């Protein structure tokens, strides 16, 4: 089981490294060629539609992954049932995004066009993420890894041509849509090739009420997460201007470019944890501790190193106008630490049918983030938005520490306890010396990649 998790995490991590590298090069090219103002319009349109993307899923995909991972013989009926509902949800999400973009009467015609185009990206993303969810449930992440890399390559190629030929800004959104559409086609073909399952089929309506009921906490948590993840850019545009969004998006992109690491680990952990919860709870706690410890070893040196070199990094890679974002980058790197440590806990809670606890935490996080942004942005602009993100994640880590105390197997992993409790201001209860207990060794966890 552990070897499977490690291998899947490696496959998706390797693909995500390539995807994030290509994405960062592409974003740097866009930022330097367009400048903060035009790049801000591009980033704002994507952030705006991100808020509505949760309506296109409403928690159905994580429930689907969990249920298929527990009963793989029911893959076809569960997938078709979920897709039947998602077709309606995807169209509703797109309609809502366009309706609010026009109805608010606060955005320029060009920004509205960009939002309309970004809605297509949102729809394609929602479909292929659900199809890839089937492969995640079967603990096969190779298909998704290939699609992620090729899709990003197509986006970069088309976008580079559009920039070189000075095509309208909307063509950059079209480049994203092209990469996302490829993932829809690739995942659909792979599903038929590997599982002999077509997207076209009739679901079993008898199981729909159960799926919808189980999806409610996931939906609420997703709404809370999507709102607070896109809220800073939307509020910066509303309270300031598109240039502020452009300036802020650079440190945000740098900081959260590393988030693929915990996302890849969680993608492998979630179905494995769901299976362990039903069959082997001791192994479940073991997986959680080892994943959290490994992520801790990665994020702390990365965050400290980039914070120290914030000014130099911005001066080297971006136009001089982006230099004012150095302080925002420091705050966002601090927020990245809390973000890393949150992922394994989310997977654990969801796998253990305790998504209600995750939902409450996300709801509180969204409220805190909204209040912090409304307070800090008018006073300190992009630095205020970054400070709000850091404060929000720090407060959320209090719940993270309490979760570890409750679900840690026996307190063996002292470093994890210290990290989580230190982040939340709590005092750890040492029960053993980490370095004499290799049961949660990061080295042994990573070594399983080669098994």
N, C-alpha and C positions, 0 to 999 in steps of 0.2 A: 504493500500500500504506500509506504513512504517513498519507495523508489519511483512509483508511478507519479506521485505528486511532484517529486523533484524533477523528473524528466519533463512532465508537462509544463512546470514552471520554467524550466530551461528553454523549451521550444518557444513558448510565448515570449519569454524574456529576450531571447536572441532576436526574434522577429520584431519585438518592440524596440530594441536597441536600434536596429536598422531603420524602422519606421520613424522613430523619434529623431534620429540623426538626419534623415532626409527632410523631415518636417521642420526641424530647427534651421537647417540650411535654407530651406524654402522660405521660412518666415523671416529669417535675417535678410534675405534678398529682397523680399517684399518691403520690409521696414525701411531698409536703406534706399530703395529705389523710389518708394512712394512718399516717404516722410511720415511724421507722426499723425498729421491731419487725415490723409487719405487712408492710411493703415488703420486709424482709429475707426473709420466708417466700416471697414471690412470686419474688424474684430467685434464691433458693436452688433452688427447684423447676426453674426454667429452666436454671440452671447445671448441675444434677444430670443432667437429660436431655441436655444438650449433650454431656456426656462420652460418652454411649452413641450419639449420633447418627452417629458415624463407622461403627458397625456396619451402619447402614442403607445405606451406600454402599460402603465398603471400597475406595475409590479407583477405582471403575468410571466415575464421571462424568468426571473429567479425562482418562482414557484414551479414553472415548467422544468427547469434544470433539477431542482430538488426532487420532484416527483419521478422524473425519468431515471435519475440516478438510483432511486430506490426500487424501481420496477421497470427495467429496460425493455421488457417485452411489451410494454404499453406505449412505447415511443410514438408510434403512428397516431394513435387516437388522442394522446395528449397534445401533440404538436398541432394536429388539424383543429382541435378544439380551440387552442390558444390563437392560432392564426385567423380563425374565423372571426374572433372578437377584435383582433388587432387591426384588421382591414378597416373596420369602422373607426377605431381609435386613431389610427394614423391620419385619416381624412379629417377627423374632428380637430386634431392637434394643428394641422396645417391651416384649417379655416380660422381657428382661434388666434394663431400667430398673426395672420394677415389682418384679421378684424381689429385686433388691438393696435397693430402698427399704424393702421389708417385711422382708427377711431380716436387714438390719443391726440392726434393733430399736433404733435410736438416734433416730428421728424421730417426731414426734407424729402422731396420726391425720390432723390437718388437713394437715400437710406431705405425707403419703403421698397424700392425695386430690389435692393440687396437682400432685404428680409424675405421677400417673396421667393427669391432664388434660393436663399439659405433654407427655406422650408422644404425644398426638394431634397436637400442633403439630409435633413432631419428624417424625412420619410424613408429614404433608402437605408439610412443607418439603423432605423428601428427594425426593418425587415431582416437585414442580414445579421444583426445581433441576436435575434431570436433563432434563426437557423443555426448560427454558430453555437447557440446555447445547447442544441441537441448534441453536438460533438463534445461540448464541455461536460455534459451529463454522462457521456460515454467515456470520459477522461481521455479524449483524443484531441489535442490542441494543435496538431500539425497542420490541419486544414486551415484553421484560422490564422496561424502564423504565416503561411504562404500568402493568403489573401491580403493580410495587413501590409506586407512588404510590397507586393505588386500594386495594390491599390494606391499606396502612397507614392510609388514611383510614377504611376500614370498621372496622378495629381501634380506632382512636381514638374513633369515634362510638359504637360499642357499649360500649366500656370507660367512656367518660364517662357514659353513661346508667347503667351498673351502679354507678359510684361515687356518682352523684347520688342514686340510689334506695337506696343502702346495701345492695346485694346482696352475697352471700357472696364471699369472695376468689377462689374458683374461677371465678367468672364473668369475672374479668379474664383468666384463662388461656383461657377460652372465646372471649373477644374476639380473642385472638391466633390461635386455631384458625380462627375465621371468616375472618380476613384471609388466612391461609395456604390455606384451602380455596378461597377465591376465586382465588388464584394457580394452584392446580391446574386449576380449571375454565377459566380464561382461557388458560393456556398450552396446554391440551389443544385448546381451540377454535381457537386461533391456529395450532397445528401443522397442523390439518386445513385451515384456511382458506388458509394460505400455502404449505404443502408437500404438502397432500393426503395426509397421513400420519395414521393412527389409532394410538392407543396399544395397541389390541388387534390383535395379530398374532403370527405365529410367527417366532422368531429362527432364526438359522443356527447350530446347535450346533457345527458344525465350527470356527467361529472363536472359540468360548467359551474353550477352553484358552489361546489366545494372549492374549485380553483379560484373563483372570484372571492370567496370568503377568505381564503388563505392569502390572497394577493393584496387585500386591503392594507395591512401594515406595511408591506413592501411598497405599495403605491404611495402611502403617506410619507414614508421615509424617502422615497425617490423624489416626491414633490419638494420636500424640505431641502434635500441635497441640491437639487437642480436650481431651486430659487436662490439659495445662498451662494452657490458657485457662480451664478451669472449675475447676481444682484449688484456686485461692486462695479462691473462695467456699465450696466444699465443706469445705475445711480450716478456714476461719473459723467455719463453722457447727458443725463437729465439735469444734474446740478452744476455741471461744468460745460464741457464741449467734447467734440469727437477727438480733438488733439490730446486731451487728457486721457482718453481711452487708449489712444495709440501709445502714449508714453508709458502707461501702466501695463499694457499688454506685454511689453518687452521683459521686465523683471518677472512678471507672472509666467510667461512662457519658459524662461530660464529655470525658475524654481520648480515648476510642476512638470517640466520635461522628465524629471526623475521619477515621477509617480507611476511610470510604467512598471517599475520593479515590484511595488506591493500589489499593483493590479494584476500582474502576471502570477504572482504567488497566490493571490486570492482566487484567481480563476481556476487554479489547480486545486486549491485547498477546499473550496466550497462543496463540490460534488463528493470529494473524498471524506470531508467532515460529515456530510449528510449520510453517507453510507456507514461511517463509523458510529454515528449517533444511534443508528438502528441496530448495530451489531457488536461494537467494541468501544465502549465509552472511555476505557483507559487509553486506548490508542488515540482517541479524539483529543484528550487533554495533552497528550504527548506531541501531536501534530501542532497544536496551538502554541505551545511553549517554544518549540524549536523554530517555528516560522517567525514568531515575534522576536526572539533573540537574534536571529540572523538579520532581520530587517533593521534592528537597532544598531548592529555593527556596521551596517552600510550607511545609514542616514546621518549619523552624528558627524563623522569626518567630512562627508560631502557638504553638509550644511555649514559647518565651521569654516571649511576651506573657501567656499564661494563667498561667504559673508566677509571674510578678510580681504578677498580680492575683488570685491564688488565693483569698485570704480575702474579698476584695470580691465576687468572683463567687458564692461560696457564700452570703455574707450577703444578697446581692441576690435570688437565685433560690430559696433553700431556707430551711427552718425553722432556727432558731438551733442546734438540736441537731446539725445537720450541719456546723457550723463546725469541729469537731474533725478533720474530714477534709481540712483544707487542706494539711497536710504530705504526706498520701497523694497528693493531686492533683499536687503538684510532682514527686514521684517518677514518677508515671504519665505526666506530660508528657515527662519525659526518656526514658521507655521508648517513647513514641510516635515519637520521632525514629528510633530503631533499627527500629521496626516498619515505618515508611514505606519505609526503604531496603531492607528485606528482600523486599518484594513483587516488584520487577522481577527480582531474582536468582532467586526461586523459579520465576517464569514462564520465565526463560531455561533453567534447569537441566531443568525438565520438558519444555520444547519440544525440547531437544537430547538427549533420551533419557538424561539424567544424573540421573534422579530418585533414584538410589541415594545420590548425594552429599547431596541434599536430605533424604533419609530419615535418614542418619547425623547430620546437623546437628540435625534435629528431635528425634531420640532423645537426643542429648546435652543439648539445651535442656530437655527434659522432666525428665531426671534432675537437672540443676542447679536447675530450678525447684522440684522436690519437696524437695530438700535445703534450699534457701534458705527456703521457706515453713515447713518444720518447725523451722528454727532461728529465724527472725525473728518469726513470728506469736505464739508463746507469750511472747515478750519485749516486743514493741511493737504487737501487735494489728493494726489496719488499716494503720497506717504500715509495719509489718513486711511485710505482704502486698504493699504497693506497692513497697517497697524490693526485695523478692524479684523482682517483675516487672521492675524496672529492671535489676537485676544480671543477670538471665537474658538479657534482650535485648542488654545490653552485651557479654556473653560471646559470644552468637550472632553479633554483628557482626564478631568476629574472622574467623569463617568467611566472612562476607559480603565482607570486604576481600580475602581471598585469592581468592575467586571472581572479583571484579572484576579482579584482577591477571592471572588466567588467561584470562578471556574478553573483556576490553576489547579493542577492535579494534587500537589502536595507541598507546594512552596519550594521545590527543589531548585528552580531556576532563579537564583538570587539576583542575577544581573537584570533580568526582565522586571522583577519586582522593584528593584531600585530605580530603573529607568522610568517606569510608569508612575511610580509614586513620587519620584523627584519632579517629573513634569507637571504633576497635579498638585504639588505642594504637600503631599502626604509623606508619612514616614514608613519605610519598608520594614517588614519583619523578617530579618535574616534567619534562615533555618539551616543553611548549609553553605559551604564554600563552592562557588560556581566552578572554579578551576579544578576542583577535585571530583566534579561530577560531570562526566561526558554524556549524560543522558539527554542533554539539550544543547549539545555542542553544535555551533554553526558549521564547523568544519565537517562533522559527520553528516549534517543535513545536506550541505552542498556536494559532498563526495558521492551522494547517492545519484547525482546526475549521471554519473558514468556507469551506474549499475546496469 
